[in-house]
Every structure is written in structure tokens, then in C-alpha cells.
């Protein structure tokens, strides 16, 4: 049985998992915040999924909220990795 199946990871594994997830979420959040002033980019992505595009104002608000949430989650995961590594 591997470590993930047992529900236990070594300290290094936890550190790697938290840092990589944190970097991913922070990068997605920063990308959303950078594109918050370009609602056409986000509406184009929505149209690929088959959804109808939103208005410009609604898209900007949604993207800012999502971007901030992803950045906060990413920074929290990176901080959690630091706690695992040093304590």
C-alpha cells in the first residue's frame, strides 16, 4: 500500500504537495487579476464551454473575486508548506 492510500505523507511529500498546489492556485489567481480588465478574454473562455457571455461589469467583478480568492488560497497553501517545513 502506498503512502497516499494510507493517508500519510512524509514531511517532504507534504511540503512538495502544499508548495506546488499553492504555486498553482496563486498563478491562476494572478492570471485572473491581470485579465480582470479584459473581460473579453474571460467571456471567450465561457463561450468555449457553451455558456452565454456575461456583461462587462459582471465579468470584471466575478474575475476580481475569483482571482483574489485563488491568490489567498495559494498564499495560504504556501504558508502551510512553510509551517510543515519548519515546525
Secondary structure, DSSP 8 states (H G I E B T S, - for coil): --HHHHT---HHHHHHHHHHHHHHHHHHHHHHHHGGG-HHHHHHHHHHTT-----HHHHHHHHHHHHHHHHHHHHHHHHHHHHHHH-
